[in-house]
Amino acid sequence: MDAGFSSDPKDYIKQALELFRNTPGTLARVSREDRRLAADLHARGISLSTLEEAFTLAAARRCFRPPDALPLAPVRSMHYFIPVIEEILANPLAPSYIAYLKSKLKNLQGNTNR
């Protein structure tokens, strides 16, 4: 079984939705469709660590855009991340790169909370 995979569907769904809710650029709330998608991802055997990596990569892509780019609307659904999840499954990222992105996002959030 993949690292970060919870065999308990309820636990997995709860953790997946919490990851989504805490991702920068989301509305920080979940819908019935998000819950259904989390259950589907569990059934597919997608690990929580893969979800976290996909959410981190997508958030970094959204946050670190050119300064003159038009602002993006908040992500309203976990479905937004499906292509990035598929990308991570096809081409896993180095743990050091994910750590780097998390650090950059944390610094960005620290600067915007001032």
Steps between C-alpha positions, in 0.01 A plus 500: 500500500623851414640724774235738623209273408233454765307175469209652694286689245355743756845590632637540147210723392535716810875544447464560124240770556715661769796510259277663239354749748849609609639541149580862411266639238198289594178625657581295812168317489389171352195387309315173465679453166838543674403228748396273214828564317700426816315167529577425133868585550509264798340225291769556234771461764636854464713574807454806716863588432423508127205732567715726713766515229243581232335769714842650578615500137175653372496764776860596418417529131209728584689712754827550315373661183628816335417808710309660213277194443132538575399357839349153499169416663521266800486126433145392581528124452743220563433394140732783393793289620422180306738579209779580747434177692529310171821691420651405838405135449662496156809697604565495876676804640815491709425540871753784514304691233172461690677621817631799304150586372350467848768733635433757227123484562550532876720808448240649266220440751712652777551812292131539416387457862685809613 
